[in-house]
Amino acid sequence: MIIARWQIDARFGHKPQVMDSIKKWHHEIGNQIGWSMDKVRIMTGSVGARESTIAMEIELDSMTELDNAWNKLSKMDAHKQWSKELEPNIVSGSHRWEVYRLI
């Protein structure tokens, strides 16, 4: 079992738009690649983390499952369009993935 964490930083004053956009992405796109809400947590920085950070954690069975989801995303026009619409609201280059293995 793994936890894949994607995070991004919102530009100052744009955090509500980024959070709304990520929720919309999950509803419209994430569910299509098998990331149901029972596997996903969306959170934001509070104490000891940047307040501008928004993170999404996905619980998956394996790296293969994550790779399959990424392959599906790369072919989805809706995901590409969402990325373009999100870009003005985020800090360029702040997005990153981290993968953790559960023990």
C-alpha positions in Angstrom: 0.0 0.0 0.0 1.3 3.5 -0.8 0.2 7.1 -0.2 0.9 9.4 -3.2 0.9 13.0 -2.1 0.6 15.8 -4.7 1.0 19.4 -3.5 1.0 22.8 -4.9 1.3 26.4 -3.6 -1.4 29.0 -4.2 -0.4 32.5 -5.2 -1.1 35.1 -2.5 -4.9 35.7 -2.3 -5.7 32.8 -4.7 -6.0 29.9 -2.2 -9.8 29.7 -2.3 -9.8 29.5 -6.1 -7.1 26.7 -6.0 -9.0 24.7 -3.4 -12.2 25.0 -5.4 -10.4 24.0 -8.6 -8.9 20.9 -7.0 -12.3 19.8 -5.6 -13.8 20.3 -9.0 -10.9 18.3 -10.6 -11.5 15.4 -8.2 -15.2 15.3 -8.9 -14.9 15.6 -12.7 -11.6 13.9 -13.4 -10.2 12.1 -10.4 -13.2 9.8 -10.2 -12.7 8.8 -13.8 -9.3 7.4 -13.0 -10.5 5.5 -10.0 -9.6 8.0 -7.3 -12.9 7.8 -5.3 -13.3 10.1 -2.3 -12.8 7.2 0.1 -9.2 7.0 -1.2 -8.5 10.7 -1.3 -7.8 13.5 1.3 -7.5 17.1 0.4 -5.8 19.4 2.9 -4.1 22.7 3.4 -1.2 24.0 5.4 -1.8 25.0 8.9 0.9 24.7 11.6 4.5 24.0 10.5 3.5 24.0 6.8 3.1 26.9 4.4 -0.4 28.2 4.6 -0.4 28.6 0.8 0.1 24.8 0.3 -2.7 22.6 -0.8 -2.1 18.9 -0.8 -4.0 15.9 -2.0 -3.2 12.4 -0.7 -4.3 9.3 -2.6 -4.2 5.8 -1.0 -3.3 3.2 -3.6 -2.4 -0.5 -3.7 0.9 -0.1 -5.6 3.1 2.1 -7.8 1.6 0.3 -10.8 -1.8 1.6 -9.9 -0.4 5.2 -9.6 1.5 4.8 -12.9 -1.8 3.6 -14.6 -3.6 6.6 -13.3 -0.9 9.0 -14.5 -1.0 7.3 -18.0 -4.8 7.9 -18.1 -4.4 11.5 -17.0 -1.8 12.2 -19.8 -4.4 11.3 -22.4 -7.3 13.3 -21.0 -8.1 16.7 -22.6 -10.2 17.7 -19.6 -7.1 17.3 -17.4 -4.9 19.4 -19.8 -7.6 22.1 -19.9 -7.9 22.1 -16.1 -4.1 22.5 -15.7 -4.2 25.6 -18.0 -7.0 27.2 -16.0 -5.3 26.5 -12.7 -1.9 28.0 -13.7 -2.7 31.7 -13.1 -3.6 30.9 -9.5 -0.5 28.9 -8.4 3.2 29.6 -7.7 5.0 28.4 -10.9 7.2 25.3 -10.2 5.7 24.6 -6.8 3.9 21.4 -7.7 5.5 18.1 -6.6 4.7 14.5 -6.0 5.9 12.4 -3.0 5.2 8.7 -2.6 5.2 6.9 0.8 5.0 3.2 1.5 2.8 2.2 4.4 4.4 -0.1 6.9 
